[in-house]
Each structure stands twice: as C-alpha cells, then as structure tokens.
Amino acid sequence: MINRKSENGNLEKGNDGMIDNIDGNNKALEDAIKNAEQAKARLANERKKQNERRRKAENRHKYMMGGIIVKYFPQCYRFEESELNRILSAALATQECRRVIGEIEQAAGCVAQGKAGSVDEAERKRAGSAATVGESPLSPVARL
C-alpha cells in the first residue's frame, strides 16, 4: 500500500504497519528545542543582570572606601599606591586600630545574634574611651 496524507498533513501507516513519517513528533521536538533555547537565553540574561548588580555593588563600596580615606587622610593624593599601601598597613597594624576593629566585629556579632542593645553599649564604650584619650576612633589614620 502507498502512504497517503492524513487530514493534518502527516503520512499514515503503510502496509507493513510502520510509521513512515512522524511529523507530529518532529513538531514536539522542535518545540522542546525552542523552549530549551529560550530557557538558556533567560538564564544567560539573568546571570548577566546578576553580574551587573554585583559589579555595581562592588563599585559603590570602592567609592565609599575611597571617600573614607580622603575624609580622614586628605593628603592621600600626594602618595603613590605602593606608598599608600605601606601607610595604611602600618595604621591598621596599630594596637588601637586592632582594638577598634575587634569592638566593631564583636558588636556586629551581637547584631547578628539579635542583641541590638549590645551594639549601642559597645559604641558608647568606644566613644568614651576615645573621648578620654582625646582622639577619634580612627586616629591612627587621621594622624598620618
């Protein structure tokens, strides 16, 4: 028997009972491939957006850090990067700076555990100790 077209355009079974053309399955496969390609495009687009958000957050942080350096060390423009690295390294290695960093980290740990009152107390202690010495908490950097 010769294959003939059905109403939907697909070929029907021949004499041997085999399917001669499986256009219906081809259409489903094409749709699945199309959906997979669209999903890949959406994934790539979302990754691109996520990288852009991360990069913007990093840049904002860099600008903020640069602003802090300029605020407490306005002479920074006179130095090269390697010299600034040495200066900041020495400033951050001082005992006072390490103590302040430790207090801030401890206060941040209290916040993470839901003890917001401890943060205020730690800040008052730090401000009180700085006031008694007559220096700002960032005095090692400010003195440079």
C-alpha positions in Angstrom: 0.0 0.0 0.0 1.2 3.5 -0.7 1.4 6.0 2.0 -1.2 8.8 1.9 -1.5 12.1 3.7 -3.9 12.3 6.6 -6.1 15.3 7.4 -3.4 17.0 9.4 -0.7 16.6 6.8 1.1 13.7 8.3 1.7 10.5 6.5 -0.2 7.5 7.6 1.0 3.9 8.1 1.8 1.8 5.1 1.1 -1.9 4.5 3.9 -3.0 6.8 2.4 -1.2 9.8 5.4 1.1 10.3 5.1 4.8 10.7 6.5 6.4 7.6 6.6 10.0 8.8 6.5 11.3 12.3 5.9 15.0 11.8 3.9 15.2 14.9 6.9 14.1 17.0 9.2 16.4 15.0 7.0 19.3 15.9 7.1 18.4 19.6 10.9 18.0 19.4 11.2 21.4 17.7 9.1 23.0 20.4 11.2 21.4 23.1 14.4 22.6 21.4 12.9 26.1 21.1 11.8 26.1 24.8 15.3 24.9 25.8 17.0 27.7 23.8 14.7 30.3 25.3 15.4 28.9 28.8 19.2 29.2 28.1 18.7 32.8 26.9 16.8 33.6 30.0 19.4 32.0 32.2 22.2 33.9 30.4 20.3 37.2 30.7 19.7 36.6 34.5 23.4 35.8 35.0 24.3 39.0 33.2 21.9 41.0 35.4 23.3 39.4 38.5 26.9 40.1 37.5 25.9 43.7 36.7 24.3 44.1 40.2 27.4 42.6 41.9 29.7 44.9 39.9 27.6 48.0 40.8 27.6 47.0 44.5 31.4 46.5 44.4 31.9 49.9 42.7 29.7 51.6 45.3 31.8 50.0 48.0 35.0 51.1 46.4 33.8 54.7 46.1 32.7 54.7 49.7 36.0 53.4 50.9 37.9 55.9 48.8 35.7 58.7 50.3 36.6 57.5 53.8 40.3 57.5 53.0 40.0 61.1 51.6 38.0 62.2 54.6 40.4 61.1 57.2 43.6 61.4 55.2 43.2 64.3 52.7 47.0 64.2 51.9 46.5 60.8 50.2 46.6 62.4 46.8 50.3 63.1 47.3 51.3 59.5 47.5 51.5 56.6 45.1 49.6 53.4 45.5 52.6 51.5 47.0 53.2 54.3 49.5 49.5 54.3 50.5 49.7 50.6 50.9 52.6 51.0 53.4 50.8 53.8 55.2 47.5 52.0 55.6 49.2 48.8 56.5 51.1 50.5 59.3 48.0 52.3 60.5 45.8 49.2 60.6 48.5 47.3 62.5 48.5 49.6 65.4 47.1 48.3 68.7 44.4 51.0 68.9 43.1 50.2 65.4 43.1 46.5 66.1 41.1 47.1 69.3 38.5 49.3 67.5 38.2 46.7 64.8 37.7 44.0 67.4 35.0 46.0 69.2 33.2 46.6 65.9 33.3 43.0 64.9 32.1 42.0 68.4 29.2 44.5 68.1 28.4 43.2 64.6 28.3 39.6 66.1 25.8 40.8 68.7 23.6 42.3 66.0 23.7 39.0 64.0 22.5 37.2 67.2 19.7 39.8 67.7 21.3 41.7 70.6 20.9 45.2 69.3 21.4 46.8 72.7 24.9 45.5 72.9 25.8 47.4 69.8 24.8 50.7 71.4 26.7 49.8 74.5 29.9 48.8 72.6 29.7 52.1 70.6 29.3 54.1 73.9 32.3 52.3 75.3 34.4 53.0 72.2 33.3 56.7 72.1 34.0 57.0 75.8 37.5 55.6 75.6 38.2 57.8 72.5 36.9 60.8 74.3 39.1 60.2 77.4 42.2 59.9 75.2 41.2 62.9 73.2 41.4 61.2 69.8 38.9 60.0 67.2 38.4 56.2 66.8 40.3 56.4 63.5 43.1 58.5 64.9 45.9 56.3 63.6 44.8 57.0 60.1 44.0 60.7 60.9 47.4 61.3 62.3 49.1 60.3 59.1 
